[in-house]
Amino acid sequence: MKHVLILGGDGYLGWPTAMYFSNLGYQVTVVDNYFRRNACTELDTGMLYSVPTLIERAKIWHEQTGREIKVVIADLAQPEAMRRLFDGGVKYQWAVNEEFTGIPETVVHYAEQPSAPYSLMDYQHADITLVNNLRVTNNLLWAIRDYARDTHLIKLGTMGEYGTPNIDIEEGWLEVEHKGRKDTFLYPRQAGSLYHTTKVMDTDLMWFGVRMWDLKVTDLMQGPVYGIETEESAIDDRLKTIFNYDEIFGTIVNRFVTQAVVGYPLTVYGGGGQTRGYLNIRDTLQCVHVSEQNPAQKGELRIFNQIMETFSVNELAELTQKVGNRRGHQVEIKSIPNPRKEAEEHYYNPTYQGLQDIGVKPHYLTEEVMDRLFEVVEQYRENIRKDVIFKGIKW
Ligand SMILES: NC(=O)c1ccc[n+]([C@@H]2O[C@H](COP(=O)([O-])OP(=O)(O)OC[C@H]3O[C@@H](n4cnc5c(N)ncnc54)[C@H](O)[C@@H]3O)[C@@H](O)[C@H]2O)c1
C-alpha cells in the first residue's frame, strides 16, 4: 500500500483528500495544527455548521469504513515537527497502528494560510502569512532533501500567481526568444495579494530544490474551489468538510450561494468583469490523484493549471441569481466599491489542458450542480450570520 502524507489535512481540501485516498486503499497520514480553525475563531468568521476535530473525524472514518487515517497535530512551520514525519520520530495523536508508516511515496502540501484578504488585513496578518507559508514549504523541501529524495511532492499553488497578464497564460513555463537566442523560464508571475506572493515564492523555492537536489515536484496552480460534497462525505454527515461563507475564508461561489439563501445582496466588487478559473472540490481530488499516479520525474518541476472553466464575477452572480430565484429566493445583485486593487476588465486566456490530458474528467458548474449546493446550504440556513459576510478588507 502506498503512503500519502497530507499536510494541512484538517482543511477544506485536506480532509476530503485524506478520505479519498484512504477509500482507494492508500495508507494516509494527515498533519495539521488547526491554524485555520483558530483563525476562524480569532476573526469570528462563522461556519455553516460545526465540524468535529481532526482526531474525531479520523475515528468516525474508522468506525464507518474500517480504514485508518493517522493523525498528527503539529505546527509544520517548526522544522523539527516536519522532520519527524520523515525520520521515524513522529508521535501520532491518533492511529490504529502506532508504528511509523515509513517514508511517504507522495506528500500533498496544503498547509498554508490560504486567504488573500487575511494577508492584507494589517501588518500582523501579513507577517503571519509570510512566515507561516514560506517556513512550511522550506521545512518540507529540506526534509525531502535530507530523508526522502524519491518522494513526489504535490504542492498547491494558485492561478493567482500569474495575475491577469495581457497575453495567454501557459502552464507554468514560457519560452522566451531574446536577441536571437531561446530559453524556457518560469512564466512571469505578478501576484495580486501577499498571500499570492507567498505562493510565487513557494514556486521559486521548489524550483531551487528541483535544480539543486533533483527533487520531484508537481506545482498545481489551482483556481478558487467550490462545493461541499464528495463521495466519501456521503458516508456520514459528520465527515463533511469545513465550509466558510465570509469574505476572508469563503470562496466566491460558496459565498454567493450562502448570501442568496439569507437574502444578502450578492457583493460584486466594482464592475464585476474580473475573470478567473474555477473548479469543483471533486475535481481537486481527481487532480491530486492523477498527479500522484503520474509523478513528476527527478529534477522536474511540473506545473499544471488546475481549473476546469472560467467565469467573470458577473457571470457567477447571474448564475447564482437564476438558480436562487428558481428555488424561491429573491436574489439581488449589488455592485459595491471594489476594496481590492485589481483590474475589473482584462484579457484572460489561460491554458489548462495538462491535467485533462493525464485523466481528469471535469465536473462543470451547471445549474444542476449549483442547485445541489443551494440545497445543502439551505439545510443550515439558521446558522448563517449576515454580520460576518462582508467586512470590506482593503488592499
Ligand atoms: N480553496 C481554494 O479555493 C484554493 C484555491 C487555490 C489554492 N488553494 C490552496 O490549497 C491549499 C488548501 O486550501 P484550503 O482551502 O483547503 O485551505 P485550508 O485553510 O482549509 O487548509 C489548509 C490547512 O493547513 C493547515 N495549516 C496551515 N498552516 C499550518 C502549519 N504551520 N502547520 C500545520 N498545518 C497548517 C490549516 O490549519 C488548514 O487546516 C492551500 O495551500 C491554498 O492556498 C486553495
The ligand as an SDF file (V2000), in Angstrom:
LIG
                    3D

 44 48  0  0  0  0  0  0  0  0999 V2000
   -9.7200   26.5390   -1.5190 N   0  0  0  0  0  0  0  0  0  0  0  0
   -9.3820   27.1490   -2.6380 C   0  0  0  0  0  0  0  0  0  0  0  0
  -10.2340   27.6560   -3.3660 O   0  0  0  0  0  0  0  0  0  0  0  0
   -7.9330   27.2120   -3.0460 C   0  0  0  0  0  0  0  0  0  0  0  0
   -7.6280   27.7740   -4.2960 C   0  0  0  0  0  0  0  0  0  0  0  0
   -6.3000   27.8140   -4.7020 C   0  0  0  0  0  0  0  0  0  0  0  0
   -5.3040   27.3100   -3.8870 C   0  0  0  0  0  0  0  0  0  0  0  0
   -5.6250   26.7900   -2.6750 N   0  0  0  0  0  0  0  0  0  0  0  0
   -4.5400   26.2630   -1.8370 C   0  0  0  0  0  0  0  0  0  0  0  0
   -4.8420   24.9430   -1.4540 O   0  0  0  0  0  0  0  0  0  0  0  0
   -4.3830   24.6900   -0.1310 C   0  0  0  0  0  0  0  0  0  0  0  0
   -5.5360   24.1980    0.7220 C   0  0  0  0  0  0  0  0  0  0  0  0
   -6.5520   25.1880    0.7200 O   0  0  0  0  0  0  0  0  0  0  0  0
   -7.8150   25.0760    1.6550 P   0  0  0  0  0  0  0  0  0  0  0  0
   -8.8940   25.8530    1.0360 O   0  0  0  0  0  0  0  0  0  0  0  0
   -8.0480   23.6510    2.0000 O   0  0  0  0  0  0  0  0  0  0  0  0
   -7.3030   25.8700    2.9290 O   0  0  0  0  0  0  0  0  0  0  0  0
   -7.4640   25.4970    4.4760 P   0  0  0  0  0  0  0  0  0  0  0  0
   -7.0590   26.6660    5.2690 O   0  0  0  0  0  0  0  0  0  0  0  0
   -8.8260   24.9540    4.7190 O   0  0  0  0  0  0  0  0  0  0  0  0
   -6.4200   24.3040    4.6320 O   0  0  0  0  0  0  0  0  0  0  0  0
   -5.0800   24.4870    4.9690 C   0  0  0  0  0  0  0  0  0  0  0  0
   -4.8220   23.6720    6.2150 C   0  0  0  0  0  0  0  0  0  0  0  0
   -3.4470   23.7950    6.5530 O   0  0  0  0  0  0  0  0  0  0  0  0
   -3.3300   23.9570    7.9440 C   0  0  0  0  0  0  0  0  0  0  0  0
   -2.0750   24.6780    8.2480 N   0  0  0  0  0  0  0  0  0  0  0  0
   -1.7330   25.9440    7.9240 C   0  0  0  0  0  0  0  0  0  0  0  0
   -0.5190   26.2490    8.4200 N   0  0  0  0  0  0  0  0  0  0  0  0
   -0.0810   25.1360    9.0590 C   0  0  0  0  0  0  0  0  0  0  0  0
    1.0840   24.8280    9.7940 C   0  0  0  0  0  0  0  0  0  0  0  0
    2.0340   25.7300   10.0070 N   0  0  0  0  0  0  0  0  0  0  0  0
    1.2100   23.5720   10.3160 N   0  0  0  0  0  0  0  0  0  0  0  0
    0.2430   22.6500   10.1490 C   0  0  0  0  0  0  0  0  0  0  0  0
   -0.9000   22.8880    9.4630 N   0  0  0  0  0  0  0  0  0  0  0  0
   -1.0570   24.1260    8.9380 C   0  0  0  0  0  0  0  0  0  0  0  0
   -4.5660   24.7610    8.3470 C   0  0  0  0  0  0  0  0  0  0  0  0
   -4.8940   24.6020    9.6970 O   0  0  0  0  0  0  0  0  0  0  0  0
   -5.6270   24.1810    7.4170 C   0  0  0  0  0  0  0  0  0  0  0  0
   -6.3450   23.1310    8.0070 O   0  0  0  0  0  0  0  0  0  0  0  0
   -3.7760   25.9920    0.3700 C   0  0  0  0  0  0  0  0  0  0  0  0
   -2.3910   25.9420    0.2070 O   0  0  0  0  0  0  0  0  0  0  0  0
   -4.3890   27.0260   -0.5370 C   0  0  0  0  0  0  0  0  0  0  0  0
   -3.5580   28.1390   -0.6780 O   0  0  0  0  0  0  0  0  0  0  0  0
   -6.9150   26.7430   -2.2430 C   0  0  0  0  0  0  0  0  0  0  0  0
  1  2  1  0
  2  3  2  0
  2  4  1  0
  4  5  1  0
  4 44  2  0
  5  6  2  0
  6  7  1  0
  7  8  2  0
  8  9  1  0
  8 44  1  0
  9 10  1  0
  9 42  1  0
 10 11  1  0
 11 12  1  0
 11 40  1  0
 12 13  1  0
 13 14  1  0
 14 15  2  0
 14 16  1  0
 14 17  1  0
 17 18  1  0
 18 19  2  0
 18 20  1  0
 18 21  1  0
 21 22  1  0
 22 23  1  0
 23 24  1  0
 23 38  1  0
 24 25  1  0
 25 26  1  0
 25 36  1  0
 26 27  1  0
 26 35  1  0
 27 28  2  0
 28 29  1  0
 29 30  1  0
 29 35  2  0
 30 31  1  0
 30 32  2  0
 32 33  1  0
 33 34  2  0
 34 35  1  0
 36 37  1  0
 36 38  1  0
 38 39  1  0
 40 41  1  0
 40 42  1  0
 42 43  1  0
M  CHG  2   8   1  16  -1
M  END
$$$$
